[in-house]
Amino acid sequence: MAIAAAADTIAAIATPPGRGGVGIVRVSGERVPQLAEHLLGTVPAPRQAQLHCFTDANGDTIDTGLCLYFPAPHSFTGEHVLELHGHGGPVVLDLLLARVLELGARQALPGEFSARAFHNDKLDLVQAEAIADLIHSSTASAARAAVRSLQGEFSRRVHALTQTLVELRCFVEAAIDFPDEDIDFLSDGKVRQRLQRFADELGELLAGARQGCLLRDGMSVVLAGKPNVGKSSLLNALAQRETAIVTAVAGTTRDVLREHIQIDGLPLHIIDTAGLRESVDPVEREGVRRAWQQIEQADRILLVVDAQVGLDQADERLLARLPQALPCTHVYNKIDLSGAEPGSVELDGVTRVALSARTGAGMNALREHLKTVMGYQESAADGFSARRRHHQALREADAGVKRAFACLDGDSGELLAEELRLLQLQLAQITGEFTNEDLLGEIFSSFCIGK
């Protein structure tokens, strides 16, 4: 997608496909006033909703509705913008869009309106991405977080962090350019103090971005284990509805089952899989293959164990096959039959949750554990939405801070200055002040057409 600001005028249907009471055609570009003259017979008064007939080339009425005109630069895109609010039938909207294109506009690409707003400094890249996040929010918490990013909360924190870094860079580079023979600026403590302040602020922002990613994307959890340990019952208990078929027959689940739930506003993607065992049944073998495929893509594994039997050799073999870096929680199910107490404990760095998916005992302990590993924070009212690229950029910046401290310890002022320069570029990529065109194209092409 070419996202560079263009002189041509773009148009698109801005409402979802289908039938509705109202449909909107949005137009942006320098030809909007001339286009309005032909379509409406006049250029509407700025920022006032007015009733007009929308006419075709012969002067016949296509539709009657409201129009809104926003002259440049006081519009969403920073260009002249015209919105035509007609009736929401697909035929009517197609005719209206075709007329606008006939008058010299072209069909907008996905995200092109937001891209123009970005290039015209109406939004930074974080705010533009927050528009798409708001549209695709799956929970109320995610929607609130996206609104805060759209209002500039995340950007404000990034800019504040950048300002701290700029002040540090000025101090370091001035000390290098104008050395004082009586003072070693690397050892007088001021640089370390300022760098530590930056590291602390970065740590806070990184934690906020981690929470923002969680609100946006959620966590993918795979239920794994031997046949007949109660994985499907656990899926039903977490979803609080009968999603999976549960029988006493081992190997009932043959395919992958998915449920999307919320725990205190946090999205959780739960995947139930076939029981992991060797089988000659081709259908079950395919189910096991798909189960391992899901495990490799998961954020976390819940290894479900029969509490009556405990962790046996077959479970140990499954654990040995799991990806080494993949976090795993041991869930001891069927405590209603084993007599064990419900609850959660940590032994040797592994969390073990005892529960009964059938009676519900211990399910709250599992939910609390999932909230903890997802990074849930009670005080998320001031949170913001973030994407994986933001989180990754901040993680790389955190690694850069560690390298900067190493330069400081090695008394290398020039290397420290270079690390600080690279840190500033890393932060600038988040808001789009320094971002390659390929990344911009990838980001905006994922937006809706008309947005």
SEKOL-302733 format. One record per residue (C-alpha): y, z, x. Coordinates in nm, 3 decimals, m for minus. Layout:
REM SEKOL-302733
site y Y	z Z	x X $
...
//
This chain:
REM SEKOL-302733
site y 0.000	z 0.000	x 0.000 $
site y 0.347	z m0.091	x 0.133 $
site y 0.555	z 0.220	x 0.076 $
site y 0.878	z 0.113	x 0.246 $
site y 1.189	z 0.121	x 0.028 $
site y 1.236	z m0.221	x m0.128 $
site y 1.521	z m0.411	x m0.289 $
site y 1.311	z m0.545	x m0.574 $
site y 1.290	z m0.385	x m0.917 $
site y 0.961	z m0.228	x m1.025 $
site y 0.822	z m0.143	x m1.368 $
site y 0.515	z 0.026	x m1.513 $
site y 0.379	z 0.195	x m1.821 $
site y 0.429	z 0.565	x m1.743 $
site y 0.210	z 0.709	x m2.019 $
site y m0.173	z 0.726	x m2.017 $
site y m0.378	z 0.436	x m2.159 $
site y m0.469	z 0.460	x m2.526 $
site y m0.287	z 0.519	x m2.851 $
site y m0.023	z 0.784	x m2.907 $
site y 0.298	z 0.859	x m3.089 $
site y 0.517	z 0.761	x m2.795 $
site y 0.469	z 0.531	x m2.496 $
site y 0.707	z 0.494	x m2.202 $
site y 0.788	z 0.197	x m1.981 $
site y 0.973	z 0.300	x m1.666 $
site y 1.188	z 0.061	x m1.459 $
site y 1.358	z 0.127	x m1.124 $
site y 1.569	z m0.091	x m0.896 $
site y 1.896	z m0.275	x m0.848 $
site y 1.834	z m0.526	x m1.131 $
site y 1.808	z m0.257	x m1.400 $
site y 2.164	z m0.309	x m1.543 $
site y 2.113	z m0.688	x m1.583 $
site y 1.766	z m0.630	x m1.724 $
site y 1.909	z m0.384	x m1.979 $
site y 2.169	z m0.639	x m2.088 $
site y 1.897	z m0.891	x m2.175 $
site y 1.650	z m0.645	x m2.328 $
site y 1.890	z m0.417	x m2.517 $
site y 2.207	z m0.625	x m2.544 $
site y 2.402	z m0.365	x m2.346 $
site y 2.383	z m0.123	x m2.055 $
site y 2.326	z 0.219	x m2.216 $
site y 2.553	z 0.513	x m2.150 $
site y 2.423	z 0.720	x m1.857 $
site y 2.187	z 1.008	x m1.932 $
site y 2.216	z 0.979	x m2.311 $
site y 1.920	z 0.905	x m2.537 $
site y 2.013	z 0.609	x m2.756 $
site y 1.823	z 0.420	x m3.025 $
site y 1.785	z 0.047	x m2.951 $
site y 1.583	z m0.256	x m3.047 $
site y 1.381	z m0.400	x m2.757 $
site y 1.392	z m0.778	x m2.790 $
site y 1.191	z m1.068	x m2.649 $
site y 1.327	z m1.395	x m2.503 $
site y 1.386	z m1.536	x m2.854 $
site y 1.581	z m1.230	x m2.968 $
site y 1.296	z m1.105	x m3.186 $
site y 1.227	z m0.733	x m3.188 $
site y 0.927	z m0.613	x m2.986 $
site y 0.979	z m0.251	x m3.080 $
site y 1.248	z 0.002	x m3.167 $
site y 1.284	z 0.323	x m2.972 $
site y 1.490	z 0.541	x m2.743 $
site y 1.622	z 0.435	x m2.405 $
site y 1.748	z 0.649	x m2.118 $
site y 1.956	z 0.508	x m1.832 $
site y 2.007	z 0.691	x m1.501 $
site y 2.248	z 0.510	x m1.265 $
site y 2.190	z 0.537	x m0.890 $
site y 2.189	z 0.766	x m0.703 $
site y 2.148	z 1.028	x m0.976 $
site y 1.791	z 0.949	x m1.077 $
site y 1.436	z 1.043	x m0.984 $
site y 1.400	z 0.751	x m0.741 $
site y 1.762	z 0.743	x m0.625 $
site y 1.790	z 0.390	x m0.772 $
site y 1.900	z 0.269	x m1.116 $
site y 1.628	z 0.384	x m1.357 $
site y 1.569	z 0.280	x m1.717 $
site y 1.313	z 0.444	x m1.943 $
site y 1.208	z 0.275	x m2.266 $
site y 1.046	z 0.514	x m2.514 $
site y 0.864	z 0.309	x m2.776 $
site y 0.560	z 0.354	x m2.997 $
site y 0.244	z 0.438	x m2.806 $
site y 0.020	z 0.148	x m2.899 $
site y m0.135	z m0.044	x m2.609 $
site y m0.036	z m0.385	x m2.748 $
site y 0.326	z m0.283	x m2.802 $
site y 0.354	z m0.135	x m2.454 $
site y 0.190	z m0.440	x m2.293 $
site y 0.438	z m0.669	x m2.473 $
site y 0.730	z m0.451	x m2.364 $
site y 0.613	z m0.440	x m2.002 $
site y 0.553	z m0.816	x m2.003 $
site y 0.911	z m0.871	x m2.120 $
site y 1.046	z m0.647	x m1.844 $
site y 0.843	z m0.837	x m1.584 $
site y 0.964	z m1.165	x m1.731 $
site y 1.322	z m1.047	x m1.670 $
site y 1.262	z m1.013	x m1.296 $
site y 1.086	z m0.684	x m1.236 $
site y 0.742	z m0.664	x m1.080 $
site y 0.445	z m0.439	x m1.158 $
site y 0.475	z m0.111	x m0.969 $
site y 0.199	z 0.000	x m0.735 $
site y 0.037	z 0.344	x m0.779 $
site y 0.281	z 0.613	x m0.670 $
site y 0.561	z 0.366	x m0.595 $
site y 0.825	z 0.549	x m0.800 $
site y 0.751	z 0.872	x m0.610 $
site y 0.744	z 0.680	x m0.281 $
site y 1.094	z 0.548	x m0.349 $
site y 1.211	z 0.899	x m0.434 $
site y 1.073	z 1.012	x m0.096 $
site y 1.238	z 0.728	x 0.097 $
site y 1.569	z 0.790	x m0.080 $
site y 1.559	z 1.161	x 0.014 $
site y 1.517	z 1.280	x m0.343 $
site y 1.191	z 1.454	x m0.250 $
site y 1.017	z 1.545	x 0.071 $
site y 0.650	z 1.460	x 0.113 $
site y 0.526	z 1.804	x 0.006 $
site y 0.726	z 1.783	x m0.318 $
site y 0.602	z 1.430	x m0.386 $
site y 0.241	z 1.542	x m0.341 $
site y 0.309	z 1.837	x m0.571 $
site y 0.385	z 1.591	x m0.853 $
site y 0.031	z 1.452	x m0.833 $
site y m0.110	z 1.803	x m0.796 $
site y 0.071	z 1.915	x m1.111 $
site y m0.063	z 1.619	x m1.307 $
site y m0.421	z 1.687	x m1.192 $
site y m0.411	z 2.069	x m1.215 $
site y m0.739	z 2.207	x m1.347 $
site y m0.616	z 2.564	x m1.404 $
site y m0.296	z 2.736	x m1.518 $
site y m0.266	z 2.904	x m1.177 $
site y m0.291	z 2.568	x m1.001 $
site y m0.023	z 2.424	x m1.230 $
site y 0.215	z 2.713	x m1.158 $
site y 0.154	z 2.676	x m0.785 $
site y 0.221	z 2.300	x m0.803 $
site y 0.549	z 2.362	x m0.985 $
site y 0.659	z 2.601	x m0.711 $
site y 0.582	z 2.339	x m0.446 $
site y 0.767	z 2.077	x m0.652 $
site y 1.066	z 2.311	x m0.665 $
site y 1.057	z 2.329	x m0.285 $
site y 0.894	z 2.667	x m0.214 $
site y 0.641	z 2.536	x 0.039 $
site y 0.901	z 2.306	x 0.200 $
site y 1.148	z 2.593	x 0.230 $
site y 0.892	z 2.801	x 0.421 $
site y 0.807	z 2.511	x 0.650 $
site y 1.178	z 2.451	x 0.723 $
site y 1.235	z 2.822	x 0.790 $
site y 0.944	z 2.818	x 1.033 $
site y 1.082	z 2.505	x 1.197 $
site y 1.422	z 2.670	x 1.237 $
site y 1.261	z 2.964	x 1.417 $
site y 1.088	z 2.715	x 1.647 $
site y 1.408	z 2.518	x 1.711 $
site y 1.588	z 2.836	x 1.818 $
site y 1.303	z 2.916	x 2.056 $
site y 1.303	z 2.563	x 2.198 $
site y 1.679	z 2.577	x 2.257 $
site y 1.642	z 2.904	x 2.445 $
site y 1.352	z 2.780	x 2.661 $
site y 1.501	z 2.440	x 2.743 $
site y 1.843	z 2.586	x 2.820 $
site y 1.681	z 2.833	x 3.057 $
site y 1.498	z 2.546	x 3.229 $
site y 1.810	z 2.327	x 3.258 $
site y 2.041	z 2.611	x 3.366 $
site y 1.830	z 2.859	x 3.561 $
site y 1.970	z 3.198	x 3.649 $
site y 1.858	z 3.299	x 3.994 $
site y 1.864	z 3.666	x 3.904 $
site y 1.662	z 3.643	x 3.580 $
site y 1.312	z 3.507	x 3.525 $
site y 1.337	z 3.393	x 3.162 $
site y 0.958	z 3.373	x 3.126 $
site y 0.908	z 3.736	x 3.218 $
site y 1.209	z 3.909	x 3.063 $
site y 1.030	z 3.947	x 2.730 $
site y 1.271	z 3.750	x 2.510 $
site y 1.059	z 3.432	x 2.502 $
site y 0.741	z 3.624	x 2.425 $
site y 0.917	z 3.819	x 2.152 $
site y 1.047	z 3.501	x 1.987 $
site y 0.716	z 3.321	x 2.024 $
site y 0.538	z 3.618	x 1.865 $
site y 0.784	z 3.610	x 1.575 $
site y 0.705	z 3.241	x 1.526 $
site y 0.329	z 3.313	x 1.545 $
site y 0.361	z 3.585	x 1.279 $
site y 0.558	z 3.357	x 1.044 $
site y 0.307	z 3.077	x 1.102 $
site y 0.019	z 3.313	x 1.019 $
site y 0.181	z 3.404	x 0.686 $
site y 0.238	z 3.037	x 0.601 $
site y m0.118	z 2.948	x 0.700 $
site y m0.254	z 3.218	x 0.468 $
site y m0.035	z 3.084	x 0.186 $
site y m0.151	z 2.728	x 0.248 $
site y m0.514	z 2.843	x 0.246 $
site y m0.457	z 3.002	x m0.095 $
site y m0.273	z 2.688	x m0.212 $
site y m0.568	z 2.467	x m0.111 $
site y m0.798	z 2.701	x m0.297 $
site y m0.593	z 2.678	x m0.617 $
site y m0.584	z 2.300	x m0.591 $
site y m0.936	z 2.211	x m0.478 $
site y m1.150	z 2.515	x m0.555 $
site y m1.472	z 2.595	x m0.371 $
site y m1.804	z 2.415	x m0.392 $
site y m2.100	z 2.655	x m0.415 $
site y m2.462	z 2.539	x m0.412 $
site y m2.739	z 2.751	x m0.565 $
site y m3.040	z 2.707	x m0.338 $
site y m3.381	z 2.867	x m0.310 $
site y m3.749	z 2.836	x m0.390 $
site y m3.865	z 2.729	x m0.736 $
site y m3.860	z 2.986	x m1.017 $
site y m3.628	z 3.239	x m0.852 $
site y m3.369	z 3.203	x m1.131 $
site y m3.117	z 2.953	x m0.997 $
site y m3.071	z 2.785	x m1.335 $
site y m3.041	z 3.123	x m1.508 $
site y m2.772	z 3.217	x m1.257 $
site y m2.586	z 2.890	x m1.326 $
site y m2.593	z 2.967	x m1.699 $
site y m2.475	z 3.323	x m1.638 $
site y m2.180	z 3.209	x m1.424 $
site y m2.088	z 2.931	x m1.668 $
site y m2.147	z 3.166	x m1.963 $
site y m2.325	z 2.894	x m2.154 $
site y m2.666	z 2.727	x m2.162 $
site y m2.607	z 2.444	x m1.918 $
site y m2.947	z 2.431	x m1.750 $
site y m3.293	z 2.439	x m1.909 $
site y m3.470	z 2.764	x m1.817 $
site y m3.850	z 2.801	x m1.847 $
site y m4.122	z 3.003	x m1.677 $
site y m4.256	z 2.680	x m1.526 $
site y m4.174	z 2.647	x m1.156 $
site y m3.981	z 2.330	x m1.073 $
site y m3.813	z 2.285	x m1.413 $
site y m3.489	z 2.166	x m1.249 $
site y m3.546	z 1.824	x m1.097 $
site y m3.191	z 1.695	x m1.058 $
site y m2.851	z 1.824	x m0.953 $
site y m2.656	z 2.010	x m1.225 $
site y m2.283	z 2.082	x m1.194 $
site y m2.053	z 2.327	x m1.368 $
site y m1.681	z 2.378	x m1.315 $
site y m1.567	z 2.730	x m1.395 $
site y m1.271	z 2.958	x m1.327 $
site y m1.273	z 3.307	x m1.182 $
site y m0.932	z 3.465	x m1.240 $
site y m0.772	z 3.120	x m1.233 $
site y m0.955	z 3.001	x m0.921 $
site y m1.159	z 2.681	x m0.970 $
site y m1.523	z 2.709	x m0.866 $
site y m1.764	z 2.414	x m0.855 $
site y m2.120	z 2.541	x m0.898 $
site y m2.412	z 2.312	x m0.821 $
site y m2.768	z 2.397	x m0.926 $
site y m3.042	z 2.222	x m0.732 $
site y m3.415	z 2.167	x m0.748 $
site y m3.637	z 2.438	x m0.601 $
site y m3.682	z 2.377	x m0.230 $
site y m4.052	z 2.328	x m0.153 $
site y m4.297	z 2.064	x m0.039 $
site y m4.428	z 1.854	x m0.328 $
site y m4.640	z 1.545	x m0.387 $
site y m4.459	z 1.475	x m0.715 $
site y m4.219	z 1.184	x m0.637 $
site y m3.964	z 1.304	x m0.896 $
site y m3.958	z 1.657	x m0.756 $
site y m3.941	z 1.525	x m0.400 $
site y m3.632	z 1.320	x m0.491 $
site y m3.480	z 1.634	x m0.647 $
site y m3.540	z 1.828	x m0.326 $
site y m3.384	z 1.546	x m0.120 $
site y m3.073	z 1.556	x m0.339 $
site y m3.063	z 1.934	x m0.310 $
site y m3.043	z 1.916	x 0.070 $
site y m2.777	z 1.647	x 0.039 $
site y m2.563	z 1.883	x m0.173 $
site y m2.622	z 2.172	x 0.066 $
site y m2.480	z 1.968	x 0.355 $
site y m2.158	z 1.906	x 0.157 $
site y m2.113	z 2.261	x 0.022 $
site y m1.843	z 2.515	x 0.112 $
site y m2.089	z 2.801	x 0.059 $
site y m2.455	z 2.858	x m0.024 $
site y m2.591	z 3.117	x m0.263 $
site y m2.953	z 3.161	x m0.150 $
site y m3.126	z 3.295	x m0.459 $
site y m3.421	z 3.525	x m0.388 $
site y m3.668	z 3.690	x m0.627 $
site y m3.588	z 4.062	x m0.597 $
site y m3.951	z 4.147	x m0.678 $
site y m4.069	z 3.962	x m0.366 $
site y m3.773	z 3.993	x m0.133 $
site y m3.685	z 3.760	x 0.152 $
site y m4.018	z 3.607	x 0.256 $
site y m4.126	z 3.353	x 0.517 $
site y m4.048	z 3.059	x 0.290 $
site y m3.691	z 3.188	x 0.249 $
site y m3.663	z 3.235	x 0.625 $
site y m3.765	z 2.874	x 0.679 $
site y m3.499	z 2.762	x 0.431 $
site y m3.237	z 2.970	x 0.614 $
site y m3.341	z 2.812	x 0.943 $
site y m3.279	z 2.466	x 0.798 $
site y m2.930	z 2.543	x 0.667 $
site y m2.634	z 2.405	x 0.866 $
site y m2.542	z 2.673	x 1.120 $
site y m2.172	z 2.689	x 1.032 $
site y m2.233	z 2.703	x 0.654 $
site y m2.159	z 3.049	x 0.503 $
site y m2.450	z 3.189	x 0.303 $
site y m2.473	z 3.477	x 0.055 $
site y m2.813	z 3.622	x m0.035 $
site y m2.848	z 3.677	x m0.410 $
site y m3.140	z 3.898	x m0.513 $
site y m3.209	z 3.803	x m0.873 $
site y m3.440	z 3.962	x m1.135 $
site y m3.351	z 4.326	x m1.060 $
site y m3.435	z 4.394	x m1.425 $
site y m3.798	z 4.343	x m1.316 $
site y m3.779	z 4.496	x m0.968 $
site y m3.589	z 4.811	x m1.067 $
site y m3.325	z 4.769	x m0.792 $
site y m2.966	z 4.883	x m0.846 $
site y m2.703	z 4.614	x m0.908 $
site y m2.424	z 4.570	x m0.657 $
site y m2.314	z 4.413	x m0.331 $
site y m2.373	z 4.529	x 0.028 $
site y m2.318	z 4.375	x 0.370 $
site y m2.595	z 4.407	x 0.627 $
site y m2.587	z 4.247	x 0.972 $
site y m2.293	z 4.030	x 0.871 $
site y m2.467	z 3.893	x 0.559 $
site y m2.359	z 3.980	x 0.206 $
site y m2.645	z 4.065	x m0.029 $
site y m2.580	z 4.081	x m0.402 $
site y m2.839	z 4.236	x m0.633 $
site y m2.821	z 4.122	x m0.994 $
site y m3.001	z 4.009	x m1.304 $
site y m2.893	z 3.672	x m1.437 $
site y m3.088	z 3.750	x m1.756 $
site y m2.921	z 4.083	x m1.844 $
site y m2.590	z 4.031	x m1.664 $
site y m2.625	z 4.342	x m1.447 $
site y m2.453	z 4.285	x m1.112 $
site y m2.280	z 3.962	x m1.219 $
site y m1.935	z 4.119	x m1.179 $
site y m2.025	z 4.210	x m0.821 $
site y m2.109	z 3.844	x m0.754 $
site y m1.783	z 3.727	x m0.911 $
site y m1.582	z 3.974	x m0.701 $
site y m1.766	z 3.858	x m0.390 $
site y m1.688	z 3.493	x m0.468 $
site y m1.322	z 3.580	x m0.521 $
site y m1.316	z 3.755	x m0.185 $
site y m1.469	z 3.467	x 0.010 $
site y m1.237	z 3.225	x m0.167 $
site y m0.941	z 3.422	x m0.033 $
site y m0.824	z 3.553	x m0.369 $
site y m0.498	z 3.748	x m0.358 $
site y m0.366	z 3.962	x m0.642 $
site y m0.006	z 3.884	x m0.543 $
site y m0.035	z 3.506	x m0.583 $
site y 0.263	z 3.487	x m0.821 $
site y 0.480	z 3.348	x m0.541 $
site y 0.210	z 3.108	x m0.418 $
site y 0.244	z 2.733	x m0.383 $
site y 0.009	z 2.437	x m0.393 $
site y m0.112	z 2.288	x m0.066 $
site y m0.348	z 2.015	x 0.042 $
site y m0.614	z 2.005	x 0.308 $
site y m0.387	z 1.799	x 0.534 $
site y m0.121	z 2.074	x 0.517 $
site y m0.377	z 2.340	x 0.599 $
site y m0.515	z 2.132	x 0.886 $
site y m0.166	z 2.072	x 1.028 $
site y m0.093	z 2.444	x 1.021 $
site y m0.428	z 2.523	x 1.183 $
site y m0.350	z 2.277	x 1.462 $
site y m0.007	z 2.438	x 1.498 $
site y m0.177	z 2.777	x 1.526 $
site y m0.392	z 2.639	x 1.809 $
site y m0.072	z 2.507	x 1.968 $
site y 0.080	z 2.856	x 1.959 $
site y m0.219	z 2.990	x 2.151 $
site y m0.165	z 2.720	x 2.413 $
site y 0.204	z 2.813	x 2.429 $
site y 0.114	z 3.176	x 2.500 $
site y m0.119	z 3.053	x 2.776 $
site y 0.168	z 2.856	x 2.931 $
site y 0.383	z 3.167	x 2.910 $
site y 0.116	z 3.374	x 3.083 $
site y 0.090	z 3.103	x 3.351 $
site y 0.465	z 3.107	x 3.417 $
site y 0.493	z 2.736	x 3.334 $
site y 0.825	z 2.681	x 3.159 $
site y 0.798	z 2.299	x 3.146 $
site y 0.452	z 2.308	x 2.987 $
site y 0.571	z 2.571	x 2.739 $
site y 0.863	z 2.347	x 2.638 $
site y 0.626	z 2.055	x 2.582 $
site y 0.392	z 2.264	x 2.367 $
site y 0.687	z 2.376	x 2.155 $
site y 0.799	z 2.014	x 2.112 $
site y 0.452	z 1.917	x 1.992 $
site y 0.451	z 2.215	x 1.755 $
site y 0.771	z 2.090	x 1.593 $
site y 0.621	z 1.743	x 1.544 $
site y 0.316	z 1.902	x 1.383 $
site y 0.531	z 2.086	x 1.129 $
site y 0.743	z 1.775	x 1.064 $
site y 0.430	z 1.587	x 0.955 $
site y 0.386	z 1.829	x 0.664 $
site y 0.716	z 1.747	x 0.494 $
site y 0.719	z 1.383	x 0.606 $
site y 1.007	z 1.401	x 0.855 $
site y 0.766	z 1.262	x 1.111 $
site y 0.471	z 1.084	x 0.948 $
site y 0.301	z 0.752	x 1.018 $
site y 0.314	z 0.478	x 0.755 $
site y m0.065	z 0.466	x 0.714 $
site y m0.072	z 0.828	x 0.601 $
site y 0.215	z 0.770	x 0.358 $
site y 0.034	z 0.471	x 0.210 $
site y m0.285	z 0.672	x 0.167 $
site y m0.101	z 0.959	x m0.002 $
site y 0.101	z 0.757	x m0.251 $
site y m0.180	z 0.517	x m0.339 $
site y m0.369	z 0.813	x m0.489 $
site y m0.090	z 0.869	x m0.747 $
site y m0.090	z 0.743	x m1.105 $
site y 0.066	z 0.406	x m1.181 $
site y 0.411	z 0.477	x m1.328 $
site y 0.453	z 0.786	x m1.112 $
//
